[in-house]
Amino acid sequence: QVQLVESGGGLVQPGGSLRLSCRASRSILRINRMGWYRQFPGKQRELVAGFSAGESPKYADSVKGRFTISSDSAKNTVYLQMNSLKPEDTAVYFCNAFFNDLGNNWGQGTQVTVSS
């Protein structure tokens, strides 16, 4: 099993920015896919941004142009830069990573609250 440790959530005003980080306990060089999901109260988790090996990142329509996913393989870390945040972005954000040998893994989640 792979541990995913998220950080960077918090309270921000509308129009503000946050950067989420997700550090994996193993190398992500051979990751199959990795991404960020979010969950609203009473709803299922939805993909916010993610990438699969050898493919371009994909984004939910609601965050295109505002959020950017990136990775630093030397630090085994994936980031989610969130700009122009809106109140409707308020949710718990989860990191997800799928390795061919270790299957699907989730972080513990980090709360993002966008409010004035």
GROMACS elastic network, one bead per residue, 0.5 to 0.9 nm:
[ bonds ]
;  ai    aj funct       b0    kb
    1   102     6  0.58856   500
    1   103     6  0.78055   500
    1   104     6  0.85568   500
    1   105     6  0.72267   500
    2    24     6  0.67380   500
    2    25     6  0.58124   500
    2    26     6  0.67671   500
    2    97     6  0.83932   500
    2    99     6  0.88360   500
    2   102     6  0.72318   500
    2   103     6  0.88273   500
    2   104     6  0.86647   500
    2   105     6  0.63553   500
    2   106     6  0.84439   500
    3    23     6  0.80896   500
    3    24     6  0.57512   500
    3    25     6  0.52134   500
    3    26     6  0.80190   500
    3   105     6  0.74562   500
    3   106     6  0.77226   500
    3   107     6  0.69789   500
    4    22     6  0.61294   500
    4    23     6  0.55663   500
    4    25     6  0.65174   500
    4    95     6  0.69687   500
    4    96     6  0.77681   500
    4    97     6  0.80638   500
    4   105     6  0.74954   500
    4   106     6  0.64429   500
    4   108     6  0.75644   500
    5    21     6  0.79149   500
    5    22     6  0.53590   500
    5    23     6  0.52118   500
    5    24     6  0.65824   500
    5    25     6  0.82778   500
    5    95     6  0.80934   500
    5   106     6  0.89908   500
    5   107     6  0.57794   500
    5   108     6  0.70665   500
    5   109     6  0.84443   500
    6     9     6  0.83524   500
    6    20     6  0.69752   500
    6    21     6  0.54351   500
    6    23     6  0.65280   500
    6    93     6  0.88183   500
    6    94     6  0.76336   500
    6    95     6  0.68842   500
    6   107     6  0.64025   500
    6   108     6  0.71271   500
    6   109     6  0.66234   500
    6   110     6  0.65029   500
    7    19     6  0.85040   500
    7    20     6  0.57228   500
    7    21     6  0.52233   500
    7    22     6  0.65803   500
    7    23     6  0.86332   500
    7   109     6  0.85737   500
    7   110     6  0.66185   500
    8    18     6  0.68628   500
    8    19     6  0.57672   500
    8    21     6  0.61271   500
    8    22     6  0.89594   500
    8   110     6  0.75414   500
    8   111     6  0.88588   500
    8   112     6  0.85902   500
    9    18     6  0.70390   500
    9    19     6  0.75091   500
    9    20     6  0.61955   500
    9    21     6  0.88148   500
    9    92     6  0.86909   500
    9    93     6  0.81449   500
    9   110     6  0.54363   500
    9   111     6  0.54003   500
    9   113     6  0.79512   500
   10    18     6  0.80108   500
   10   110     6  0.78982   500
   10   111     6  0.60951   500
   10   112     6  0.50333   500
   10   113     6  0.60703   500
   10   114     6  0.84031   500
   11    18     6  0.89814   500
   11   111     6  0.83284   500
   11   112     6  0.61887   500
   11   114     6  0.58990   500
   11   115     6  0.71136   500
   12    15     6  0.83087   500
   12    16     6  0.60057   500
   12    17     6  0.71606   500
   12    18     6  0.76017   500
   12    85     6  0.80133   500
   12   112     6  0.78935   500
   12   113     6  0.63216   500
   12   114     6  0.50116   500
   12   115     6  0.62831   500
   12   116     6  0.76309   500
   13    16     6  0.54729   500
   13    17     6  0.83731   500
   13    85     6  0.76484   500
   13    86     6  0.81475   500
   13    87     6  0.83163   500
   13   113     6  0.83421   500
   13   114     6  0.54015   500
   13   115     6  0.50172   500
   14    17     6  0.85548   500
   14    84     6  0.69763   500
   14    85     6  0.53935   500
   14    86     6  0.50990   500
   14    87     6  0.63276   500
   14   114     6  0.57184   500
   14   115     6  0.59741   500
   14   116     6  0.64806   500
   15    83     6  0.70425   500
   15    86     6  0.63838   500
   15   114     6  0.86508   500
   16    82     6  0.83314   500
   16    83     6  0.61723   500
   16    84     6  0.54701   500
   16    85     6  0.55007   500
   16    86     6  0.82517   500
   16   114     6  0.82577   500
   17    81     6  0.74846   500
   17    82     6  0.53911   500
   17    84     6  0.62089   500
   17    85     6  0.61741   500
   18    80     6  0.82047   500
   18    81     6  0.61969   500
   18    82     6  0.52402   500
   18    83     6  0.67493   500
   18    85     6  0.82129   500
   18   112     6  0.85952   500
   19    79     6  0.67175   500
   19    80     6  0.55496   500
   19    82     6  0.58952   500
   19    83     6  0.85285   500
   20    78     6  0.82828   500
   20    79     6  0.54783   500
   20    81     6  0.64584   500
   20    82     6  0.78954   500
   20    93     6  0.86802   500
   20   110     6  0.84655   500
   21    77     6  0.66341   500
   21    78     6  0.58461   500
   21    80     6  0.65570   500
   21    81     6  0.87857   500
   21    95     6  0.85819   500
   22    76     6  0.82548   500
   22    77     6  0.53312   500
   22    78     6  0.51668   500
   22    79     6  0.62715   500
   22    80     6  0.85727   500
   22    94     6  0.88451   500
   22    95     6  0.62882   500
   22    96     6  0.88390   500
   22   107     6  0.78727   500
   23    26     6  0.87003   500
   23    75     6  0.73383   500
   23    76     6  0.56544   500
   23    78     6  0.65651   500
   23    79     6  0.87776   500
   24    27     6  0.70603   500
   24    28     6  0.72807   500
   24    75     6  0.84553   500
   24    76     6  0.54474   500
   24    77     6  0.61681   500
   24    78     6  0.83362   500
   24    97     6  0.84825   500
   25    28     6  0.89243   500
   25    76     6  0.74112   500
   26    76     6  0.67479   500
   27    30     6  0.72635   500
   27    31     6  0.79072   500
   27    73     6  0.70159   500
   27    74     6  0.80937   500
   27    75     6  0.82295   500
   27    76     6  0.54438   500
   27    77     6  0.89046   500
   28    32     6  0.86374   500
   28    34     6  0.88143   500
   28    71     6  0.89524   500
   28    72     6  0.87486   500
   28    73     6  0.59490   500
   28    74     6  0.86906   500
   28    75     6  0.88584   500
   28    76     6  0.54735   500
   28    77     6  0.77532   500
   28    78     6  0.89735   500
   28    97     6  0.88078   500
   28    99     6  0.85612   500
   29    73     6  0.60249   500
   29    74     6  0.86738   500
   29    76     6  0.79371   500
   30    33     6  0.89652   500
   30    53     6  0.76882   500
   30    99     6  0.75130   500
   30   100     6  0.86219   500
   31    34     6  0.70223   500
   31    52     6  0.78082   500
   31    53     6  0.65938   500
   31    97     6  0.73396   500
   31    98     6  0.65307   500
   31    99     6  0.53062   500
   31   100     6  0.75969   500
   32    51     6  0.86104   500
   32    52     6  0.57609   500
   32    53     6  0.53371   500
   32    97     6  0.77392   500
   32    98     6  0.56000   500
   32    99     6  0.52503   500
   32   100     6  0.63176   500
   33    50     6  0.72716   500
   33    51     6  0.56257   500
   33    53     6  0.59754   500
   33    96     6  0.82471   500
   33    97     6  0.59331   500
   33    98     6  0.52991   500
   33    99     6  0.71586   500
   34    49     6  0.87540   500
   34    50     6  0.56166   500
   34    51     6  0.56649   500
   34    52     6  0.65412   500
   34    53     6  0.86536   500
   34    78     6  0.80265   500
   34    95     6  0.76313   500
   34    96     6  0.55675   500
   34    98     6  0.62626   500
   34    99     6  0.87891   500
   35    47     6  0.75507   500
   35    48     6  0.75864   500
   35    49     6  0.55806   500
   35    51     6  0.61996   500
   35    52     6  0.86105   500
   35    57     6  0.89629   500
   35    69     6  0.78089   500
   35    78     6  0.78671   500
   35    79     6  0.89546   500
   35    80     6  0.87374   500
   35    94     6  0.84123   500
   35    95     6  0.59393   500
   35    96     6  0.53014   500
   35    97     6  0.65535   500
   36    46     6  0.86285   500
   36    47     6  0.62493   500
   36    48     6  0.55383   500
   36    49     6  0.53709   500
   36    50     6  0.60897   500
   36    69     6  0.83104   500
   36    78     6  0.89879   500
   36    79     6  0.87860   500
   36    80     6  0.74591   500
   36    93     6  0.67353   500
   36    94     6  0.56296   500
   36    96     6  0.60375   500
   36    97     6  0.88627   500
   37    45     6  0.60309   500
   37    46     6  0.52596   500
   37    48     6  0.50169   500
   37    49     6  0.70350   500
   37    50     6  0.84216   500
   37    92     6  0.83646   500
   37    93     6  0.56540   500
   37    94     6  0.50890   500
   37    95     6  0.63760   500
   37    96     6  0.72695   500
   38    44     6  0.84345   500
   38    45     6  0.53320   500
   38    46     6  0.54993   500
   38    47     6  0.66197   500
   38    48     6  0.65242   500
   38    89     6  0.87684   500
   38    90     6  0.88965   500
   38    91     6  0.59922   500
   38    92     6  0.54305   500
   38    94     6  0.58553   500
   38    95     6  0.87098   500
   38   109     6  0.85463   500
   39    42     6  0.81760   500
   39    43     6  0.62406   500
   39    44     6  0.59876   500
   39    46     6  0.63720   500
   39    90     6  0.89660   500
   39    91     6  0.55571   500
   39    92     6  0.53285   500
   39    93     6  0.64983   500
   39    94     6  0.79412   500
   40    43     6  0.53082   500
   40    44     6  0.72760   500
   40    45     6  0.73762   500
   40    46     6  0.88213   500
   40    89     6  0.89865   500
   40    90     6  0.75797   500
   40    91     6  0.50975   500
   40    92     6  0.67987   500
   41    44     6  0.83928   500
   41    91     6  0.76137   500
   41    92     6  0.86716   500
   43    46     6  0.86331   500
   45    93     6  0.87747   500
   45    94     6  0.84778   500
   46    60     6  0.85687   500
   47    50     6  0.72956   500
   47    59     6  0.76149   500
   47    60     6  0.65637   500
   48    58     6  0.82435   500
   48    59     6  0.57255   500
   48    60     6  0.51216   500
   48    61     6  0.86111   500
   48    62     6  0.83635   500
   48    63     6  0.71432   500
   48    67     6  0.85573   500
   48    93     6  0.87812   500
   49    57     6  0.69284   500
   49    58     6  0.55314   500
   49    60     6  0.63460   500
   49    63     6  0.83374   500
   49    64     6  0.89926   500
   49    67     6  0.79053   500
   49    68     6  0.76228   500
   49    69     6  0.63735   500
   49    80     6  0.79927   500
   50    56     6  0.87763   500
   50    57     6  0.55327   500
   50    58     6  0.54533   500
   50    59     6  0.67280   500
   50    69     6  0.69440   500
   50    96     6  0.87774   500
   51    54     6  0.82884   500
   51    55     6  0.64123   500
   51    56     6  0.62443   500
   51    58     6  0.61754   500
   51    59     6  0.89901   500
   51    69     6  0.82746   500
   52    55     6  0.54140   500
   52    56     6  0.74101   500
   52    57     6  0.73479   500
   52    58     6  0.89049   500
   53    56     6  0.84883   500
   55    58     6  0.88045   500
   57    68     6  0.87417   500
   57    69     6  0.72490   500
   57    70     6  0.86505   500
   58    64     6  0.88608   500
   58    69     6  0.88188   500
   59    62     6  0.81036   500
   59    63     6  0.65861   500
   59    64     6  0.58734   500
   59    67     6  0.80104   500
   59    68     6  0.83443   500
   59    69     6  0.86749   500
   60    63     6  0.56074   500
   60    64     6  0.63690   500
   61    64     6  0.53682   500
   61    65     6  0.89262   500
   62    65     6  0.88657   500
   62    66     6  0.87023   500
   63    66     6  0.53832   500
   63    67     6  0.56013   500
   63    68     6  0.87009   500
   63    82     6  0.84928   500
   63    89     6  0.87088   500
   64    67     6  0.62115   500
   64    68     6  0.81609   500
   65    68     6  0.77681   500
   65    83     6  0.86877   500
   66    81     6  0.81775   500
   66    82     6  0.61191   500
   66    83     6  0.51031   500
   66    84     6  0.60998   500
   66    85     6  0.77192   500
   67    80     6  0.66991   500
   67    81     6  0.54585   500
   67    83     6  0.60244   500
   67    84     6  0.84939   500
   67    85     6  0.89248   500
   68    79     6  0.80123   500
   68    80     6  0.56672   500
   68    81     6  0.50738   500
   68    82     6  0.66547   500
   68    83     6  0.85283   500
   69    78     6  0.72127   500
   69    79     6  0.56274   500
   69    81     6  0.63746   500
   69    82     6  0.88367   500
   70    77     6  0.86442   500
   70    78     6  0.57622   500
   70    79     6  0.52299   500
   70    80     6  0.65961   500
   70    81     6  0.80770   500
   71    74     6  0.89658   500
   71    75     6  0.85203   500
   71    76     6  0.76908   500
   71    77     6  0.57480   500
   71    79     6  0.59128   500
   71    80     6  0.88207   500
   72    75     6  0.54974   500
   72    76     6  0.60641   500
   72    77     6  0.53500   500
   72    78     6  0.63233   500
   72    79     6  0.81967   500
   73    77     6  0.63329   500
   73    78     6  0.81045   500
   74    77     6  0.78160   500
   75    78     6  0.86183   500
   78    95     6  0.85296   500
   82    85     6  0.65898   500
   83    86     6  0.89589   500
   85    88     6  0.82498   500
   85    89     6  0.64927   500
   85    90     6  0.87359   500
   85   114     6  0.67091   500
   86    89     6  0.53865   500
   86    90     6  0.75652   500
   86   114     6  0.60936   500
   86   115     6  0.80147   500
   87    90     6  0.56274   500
   87   113     6  0.73019   500
   87   115     6  0.58397   500
   87   116     6  0.87221   500
   88    91     6  0.80490   500
   88   114     6  0.75781   500
   89   112     6  0.75489   500
   89   113     6  0.74537   500
   89   114     6  0.67267   500
   90    93     6  0.89390   500
   90   111     6  0.77488   500
   90   112     6  0.53745   500
   90   114     6  0.54692   500
   90   115     6  0.82938   500
   91   110     6  0.84790   500
   91   111     6  0.60827   500
   91   112     6  0.55645   500
   91   113     6  0.66601   500
   91   114     6  0.88932   500
   92   109     6  0.59322   500
   92   110     6  0.54076   500
   92   112     6  0.60055   500
   92   113     6  0.85000   500
   93   108     6  0.88778   500
   93   109     6  0.53107   500
   93   110     6  0.52417   500
   93   111     6  0.61901   500
   93   112     6  0.69651   500
   94   106     6  0.67637   500
   94   107     6  0.57194   500
   94   108     6  0.66779   500
   94   110     6  0.65582   500
   94   111     6  0.89744   500
   95   105     6  0.82960   500
   95   106     6  0.57724   500
   95   107     6  0.51260   500
   95   108     6  0.79103   500
   95   109     6  0.69821   500
   95   110     6  0.89285   500
   96   104     6  0.72710   500
   96   105     6  0.56632   500
   96   107     6  0.64911   500
   97   103     6  0.81237   500
   97   104     6  0.59266   500
   97   105     6  0.52400   500
   97   106     6  0.66435   500
   97   107     6  0.87103   500
   98   101     6  0.86785   500
   98   102     6  0.72668   500
   98   103     6  0.52903   500
   98   105     6  0.61472   500
   98   106     6  0.89442   500
   99   102     6  0.51242   500
   99   103     6  0.50508   500
   99   104     6  0.65845   500
   99   105     6  0.82487   500
  100   103     6  0.57521   500
  100   104     6  0.85560   500
  102   105     6  0.80904   500
  106   109     6  0.81480   500
  107   110     6  0.86087   500
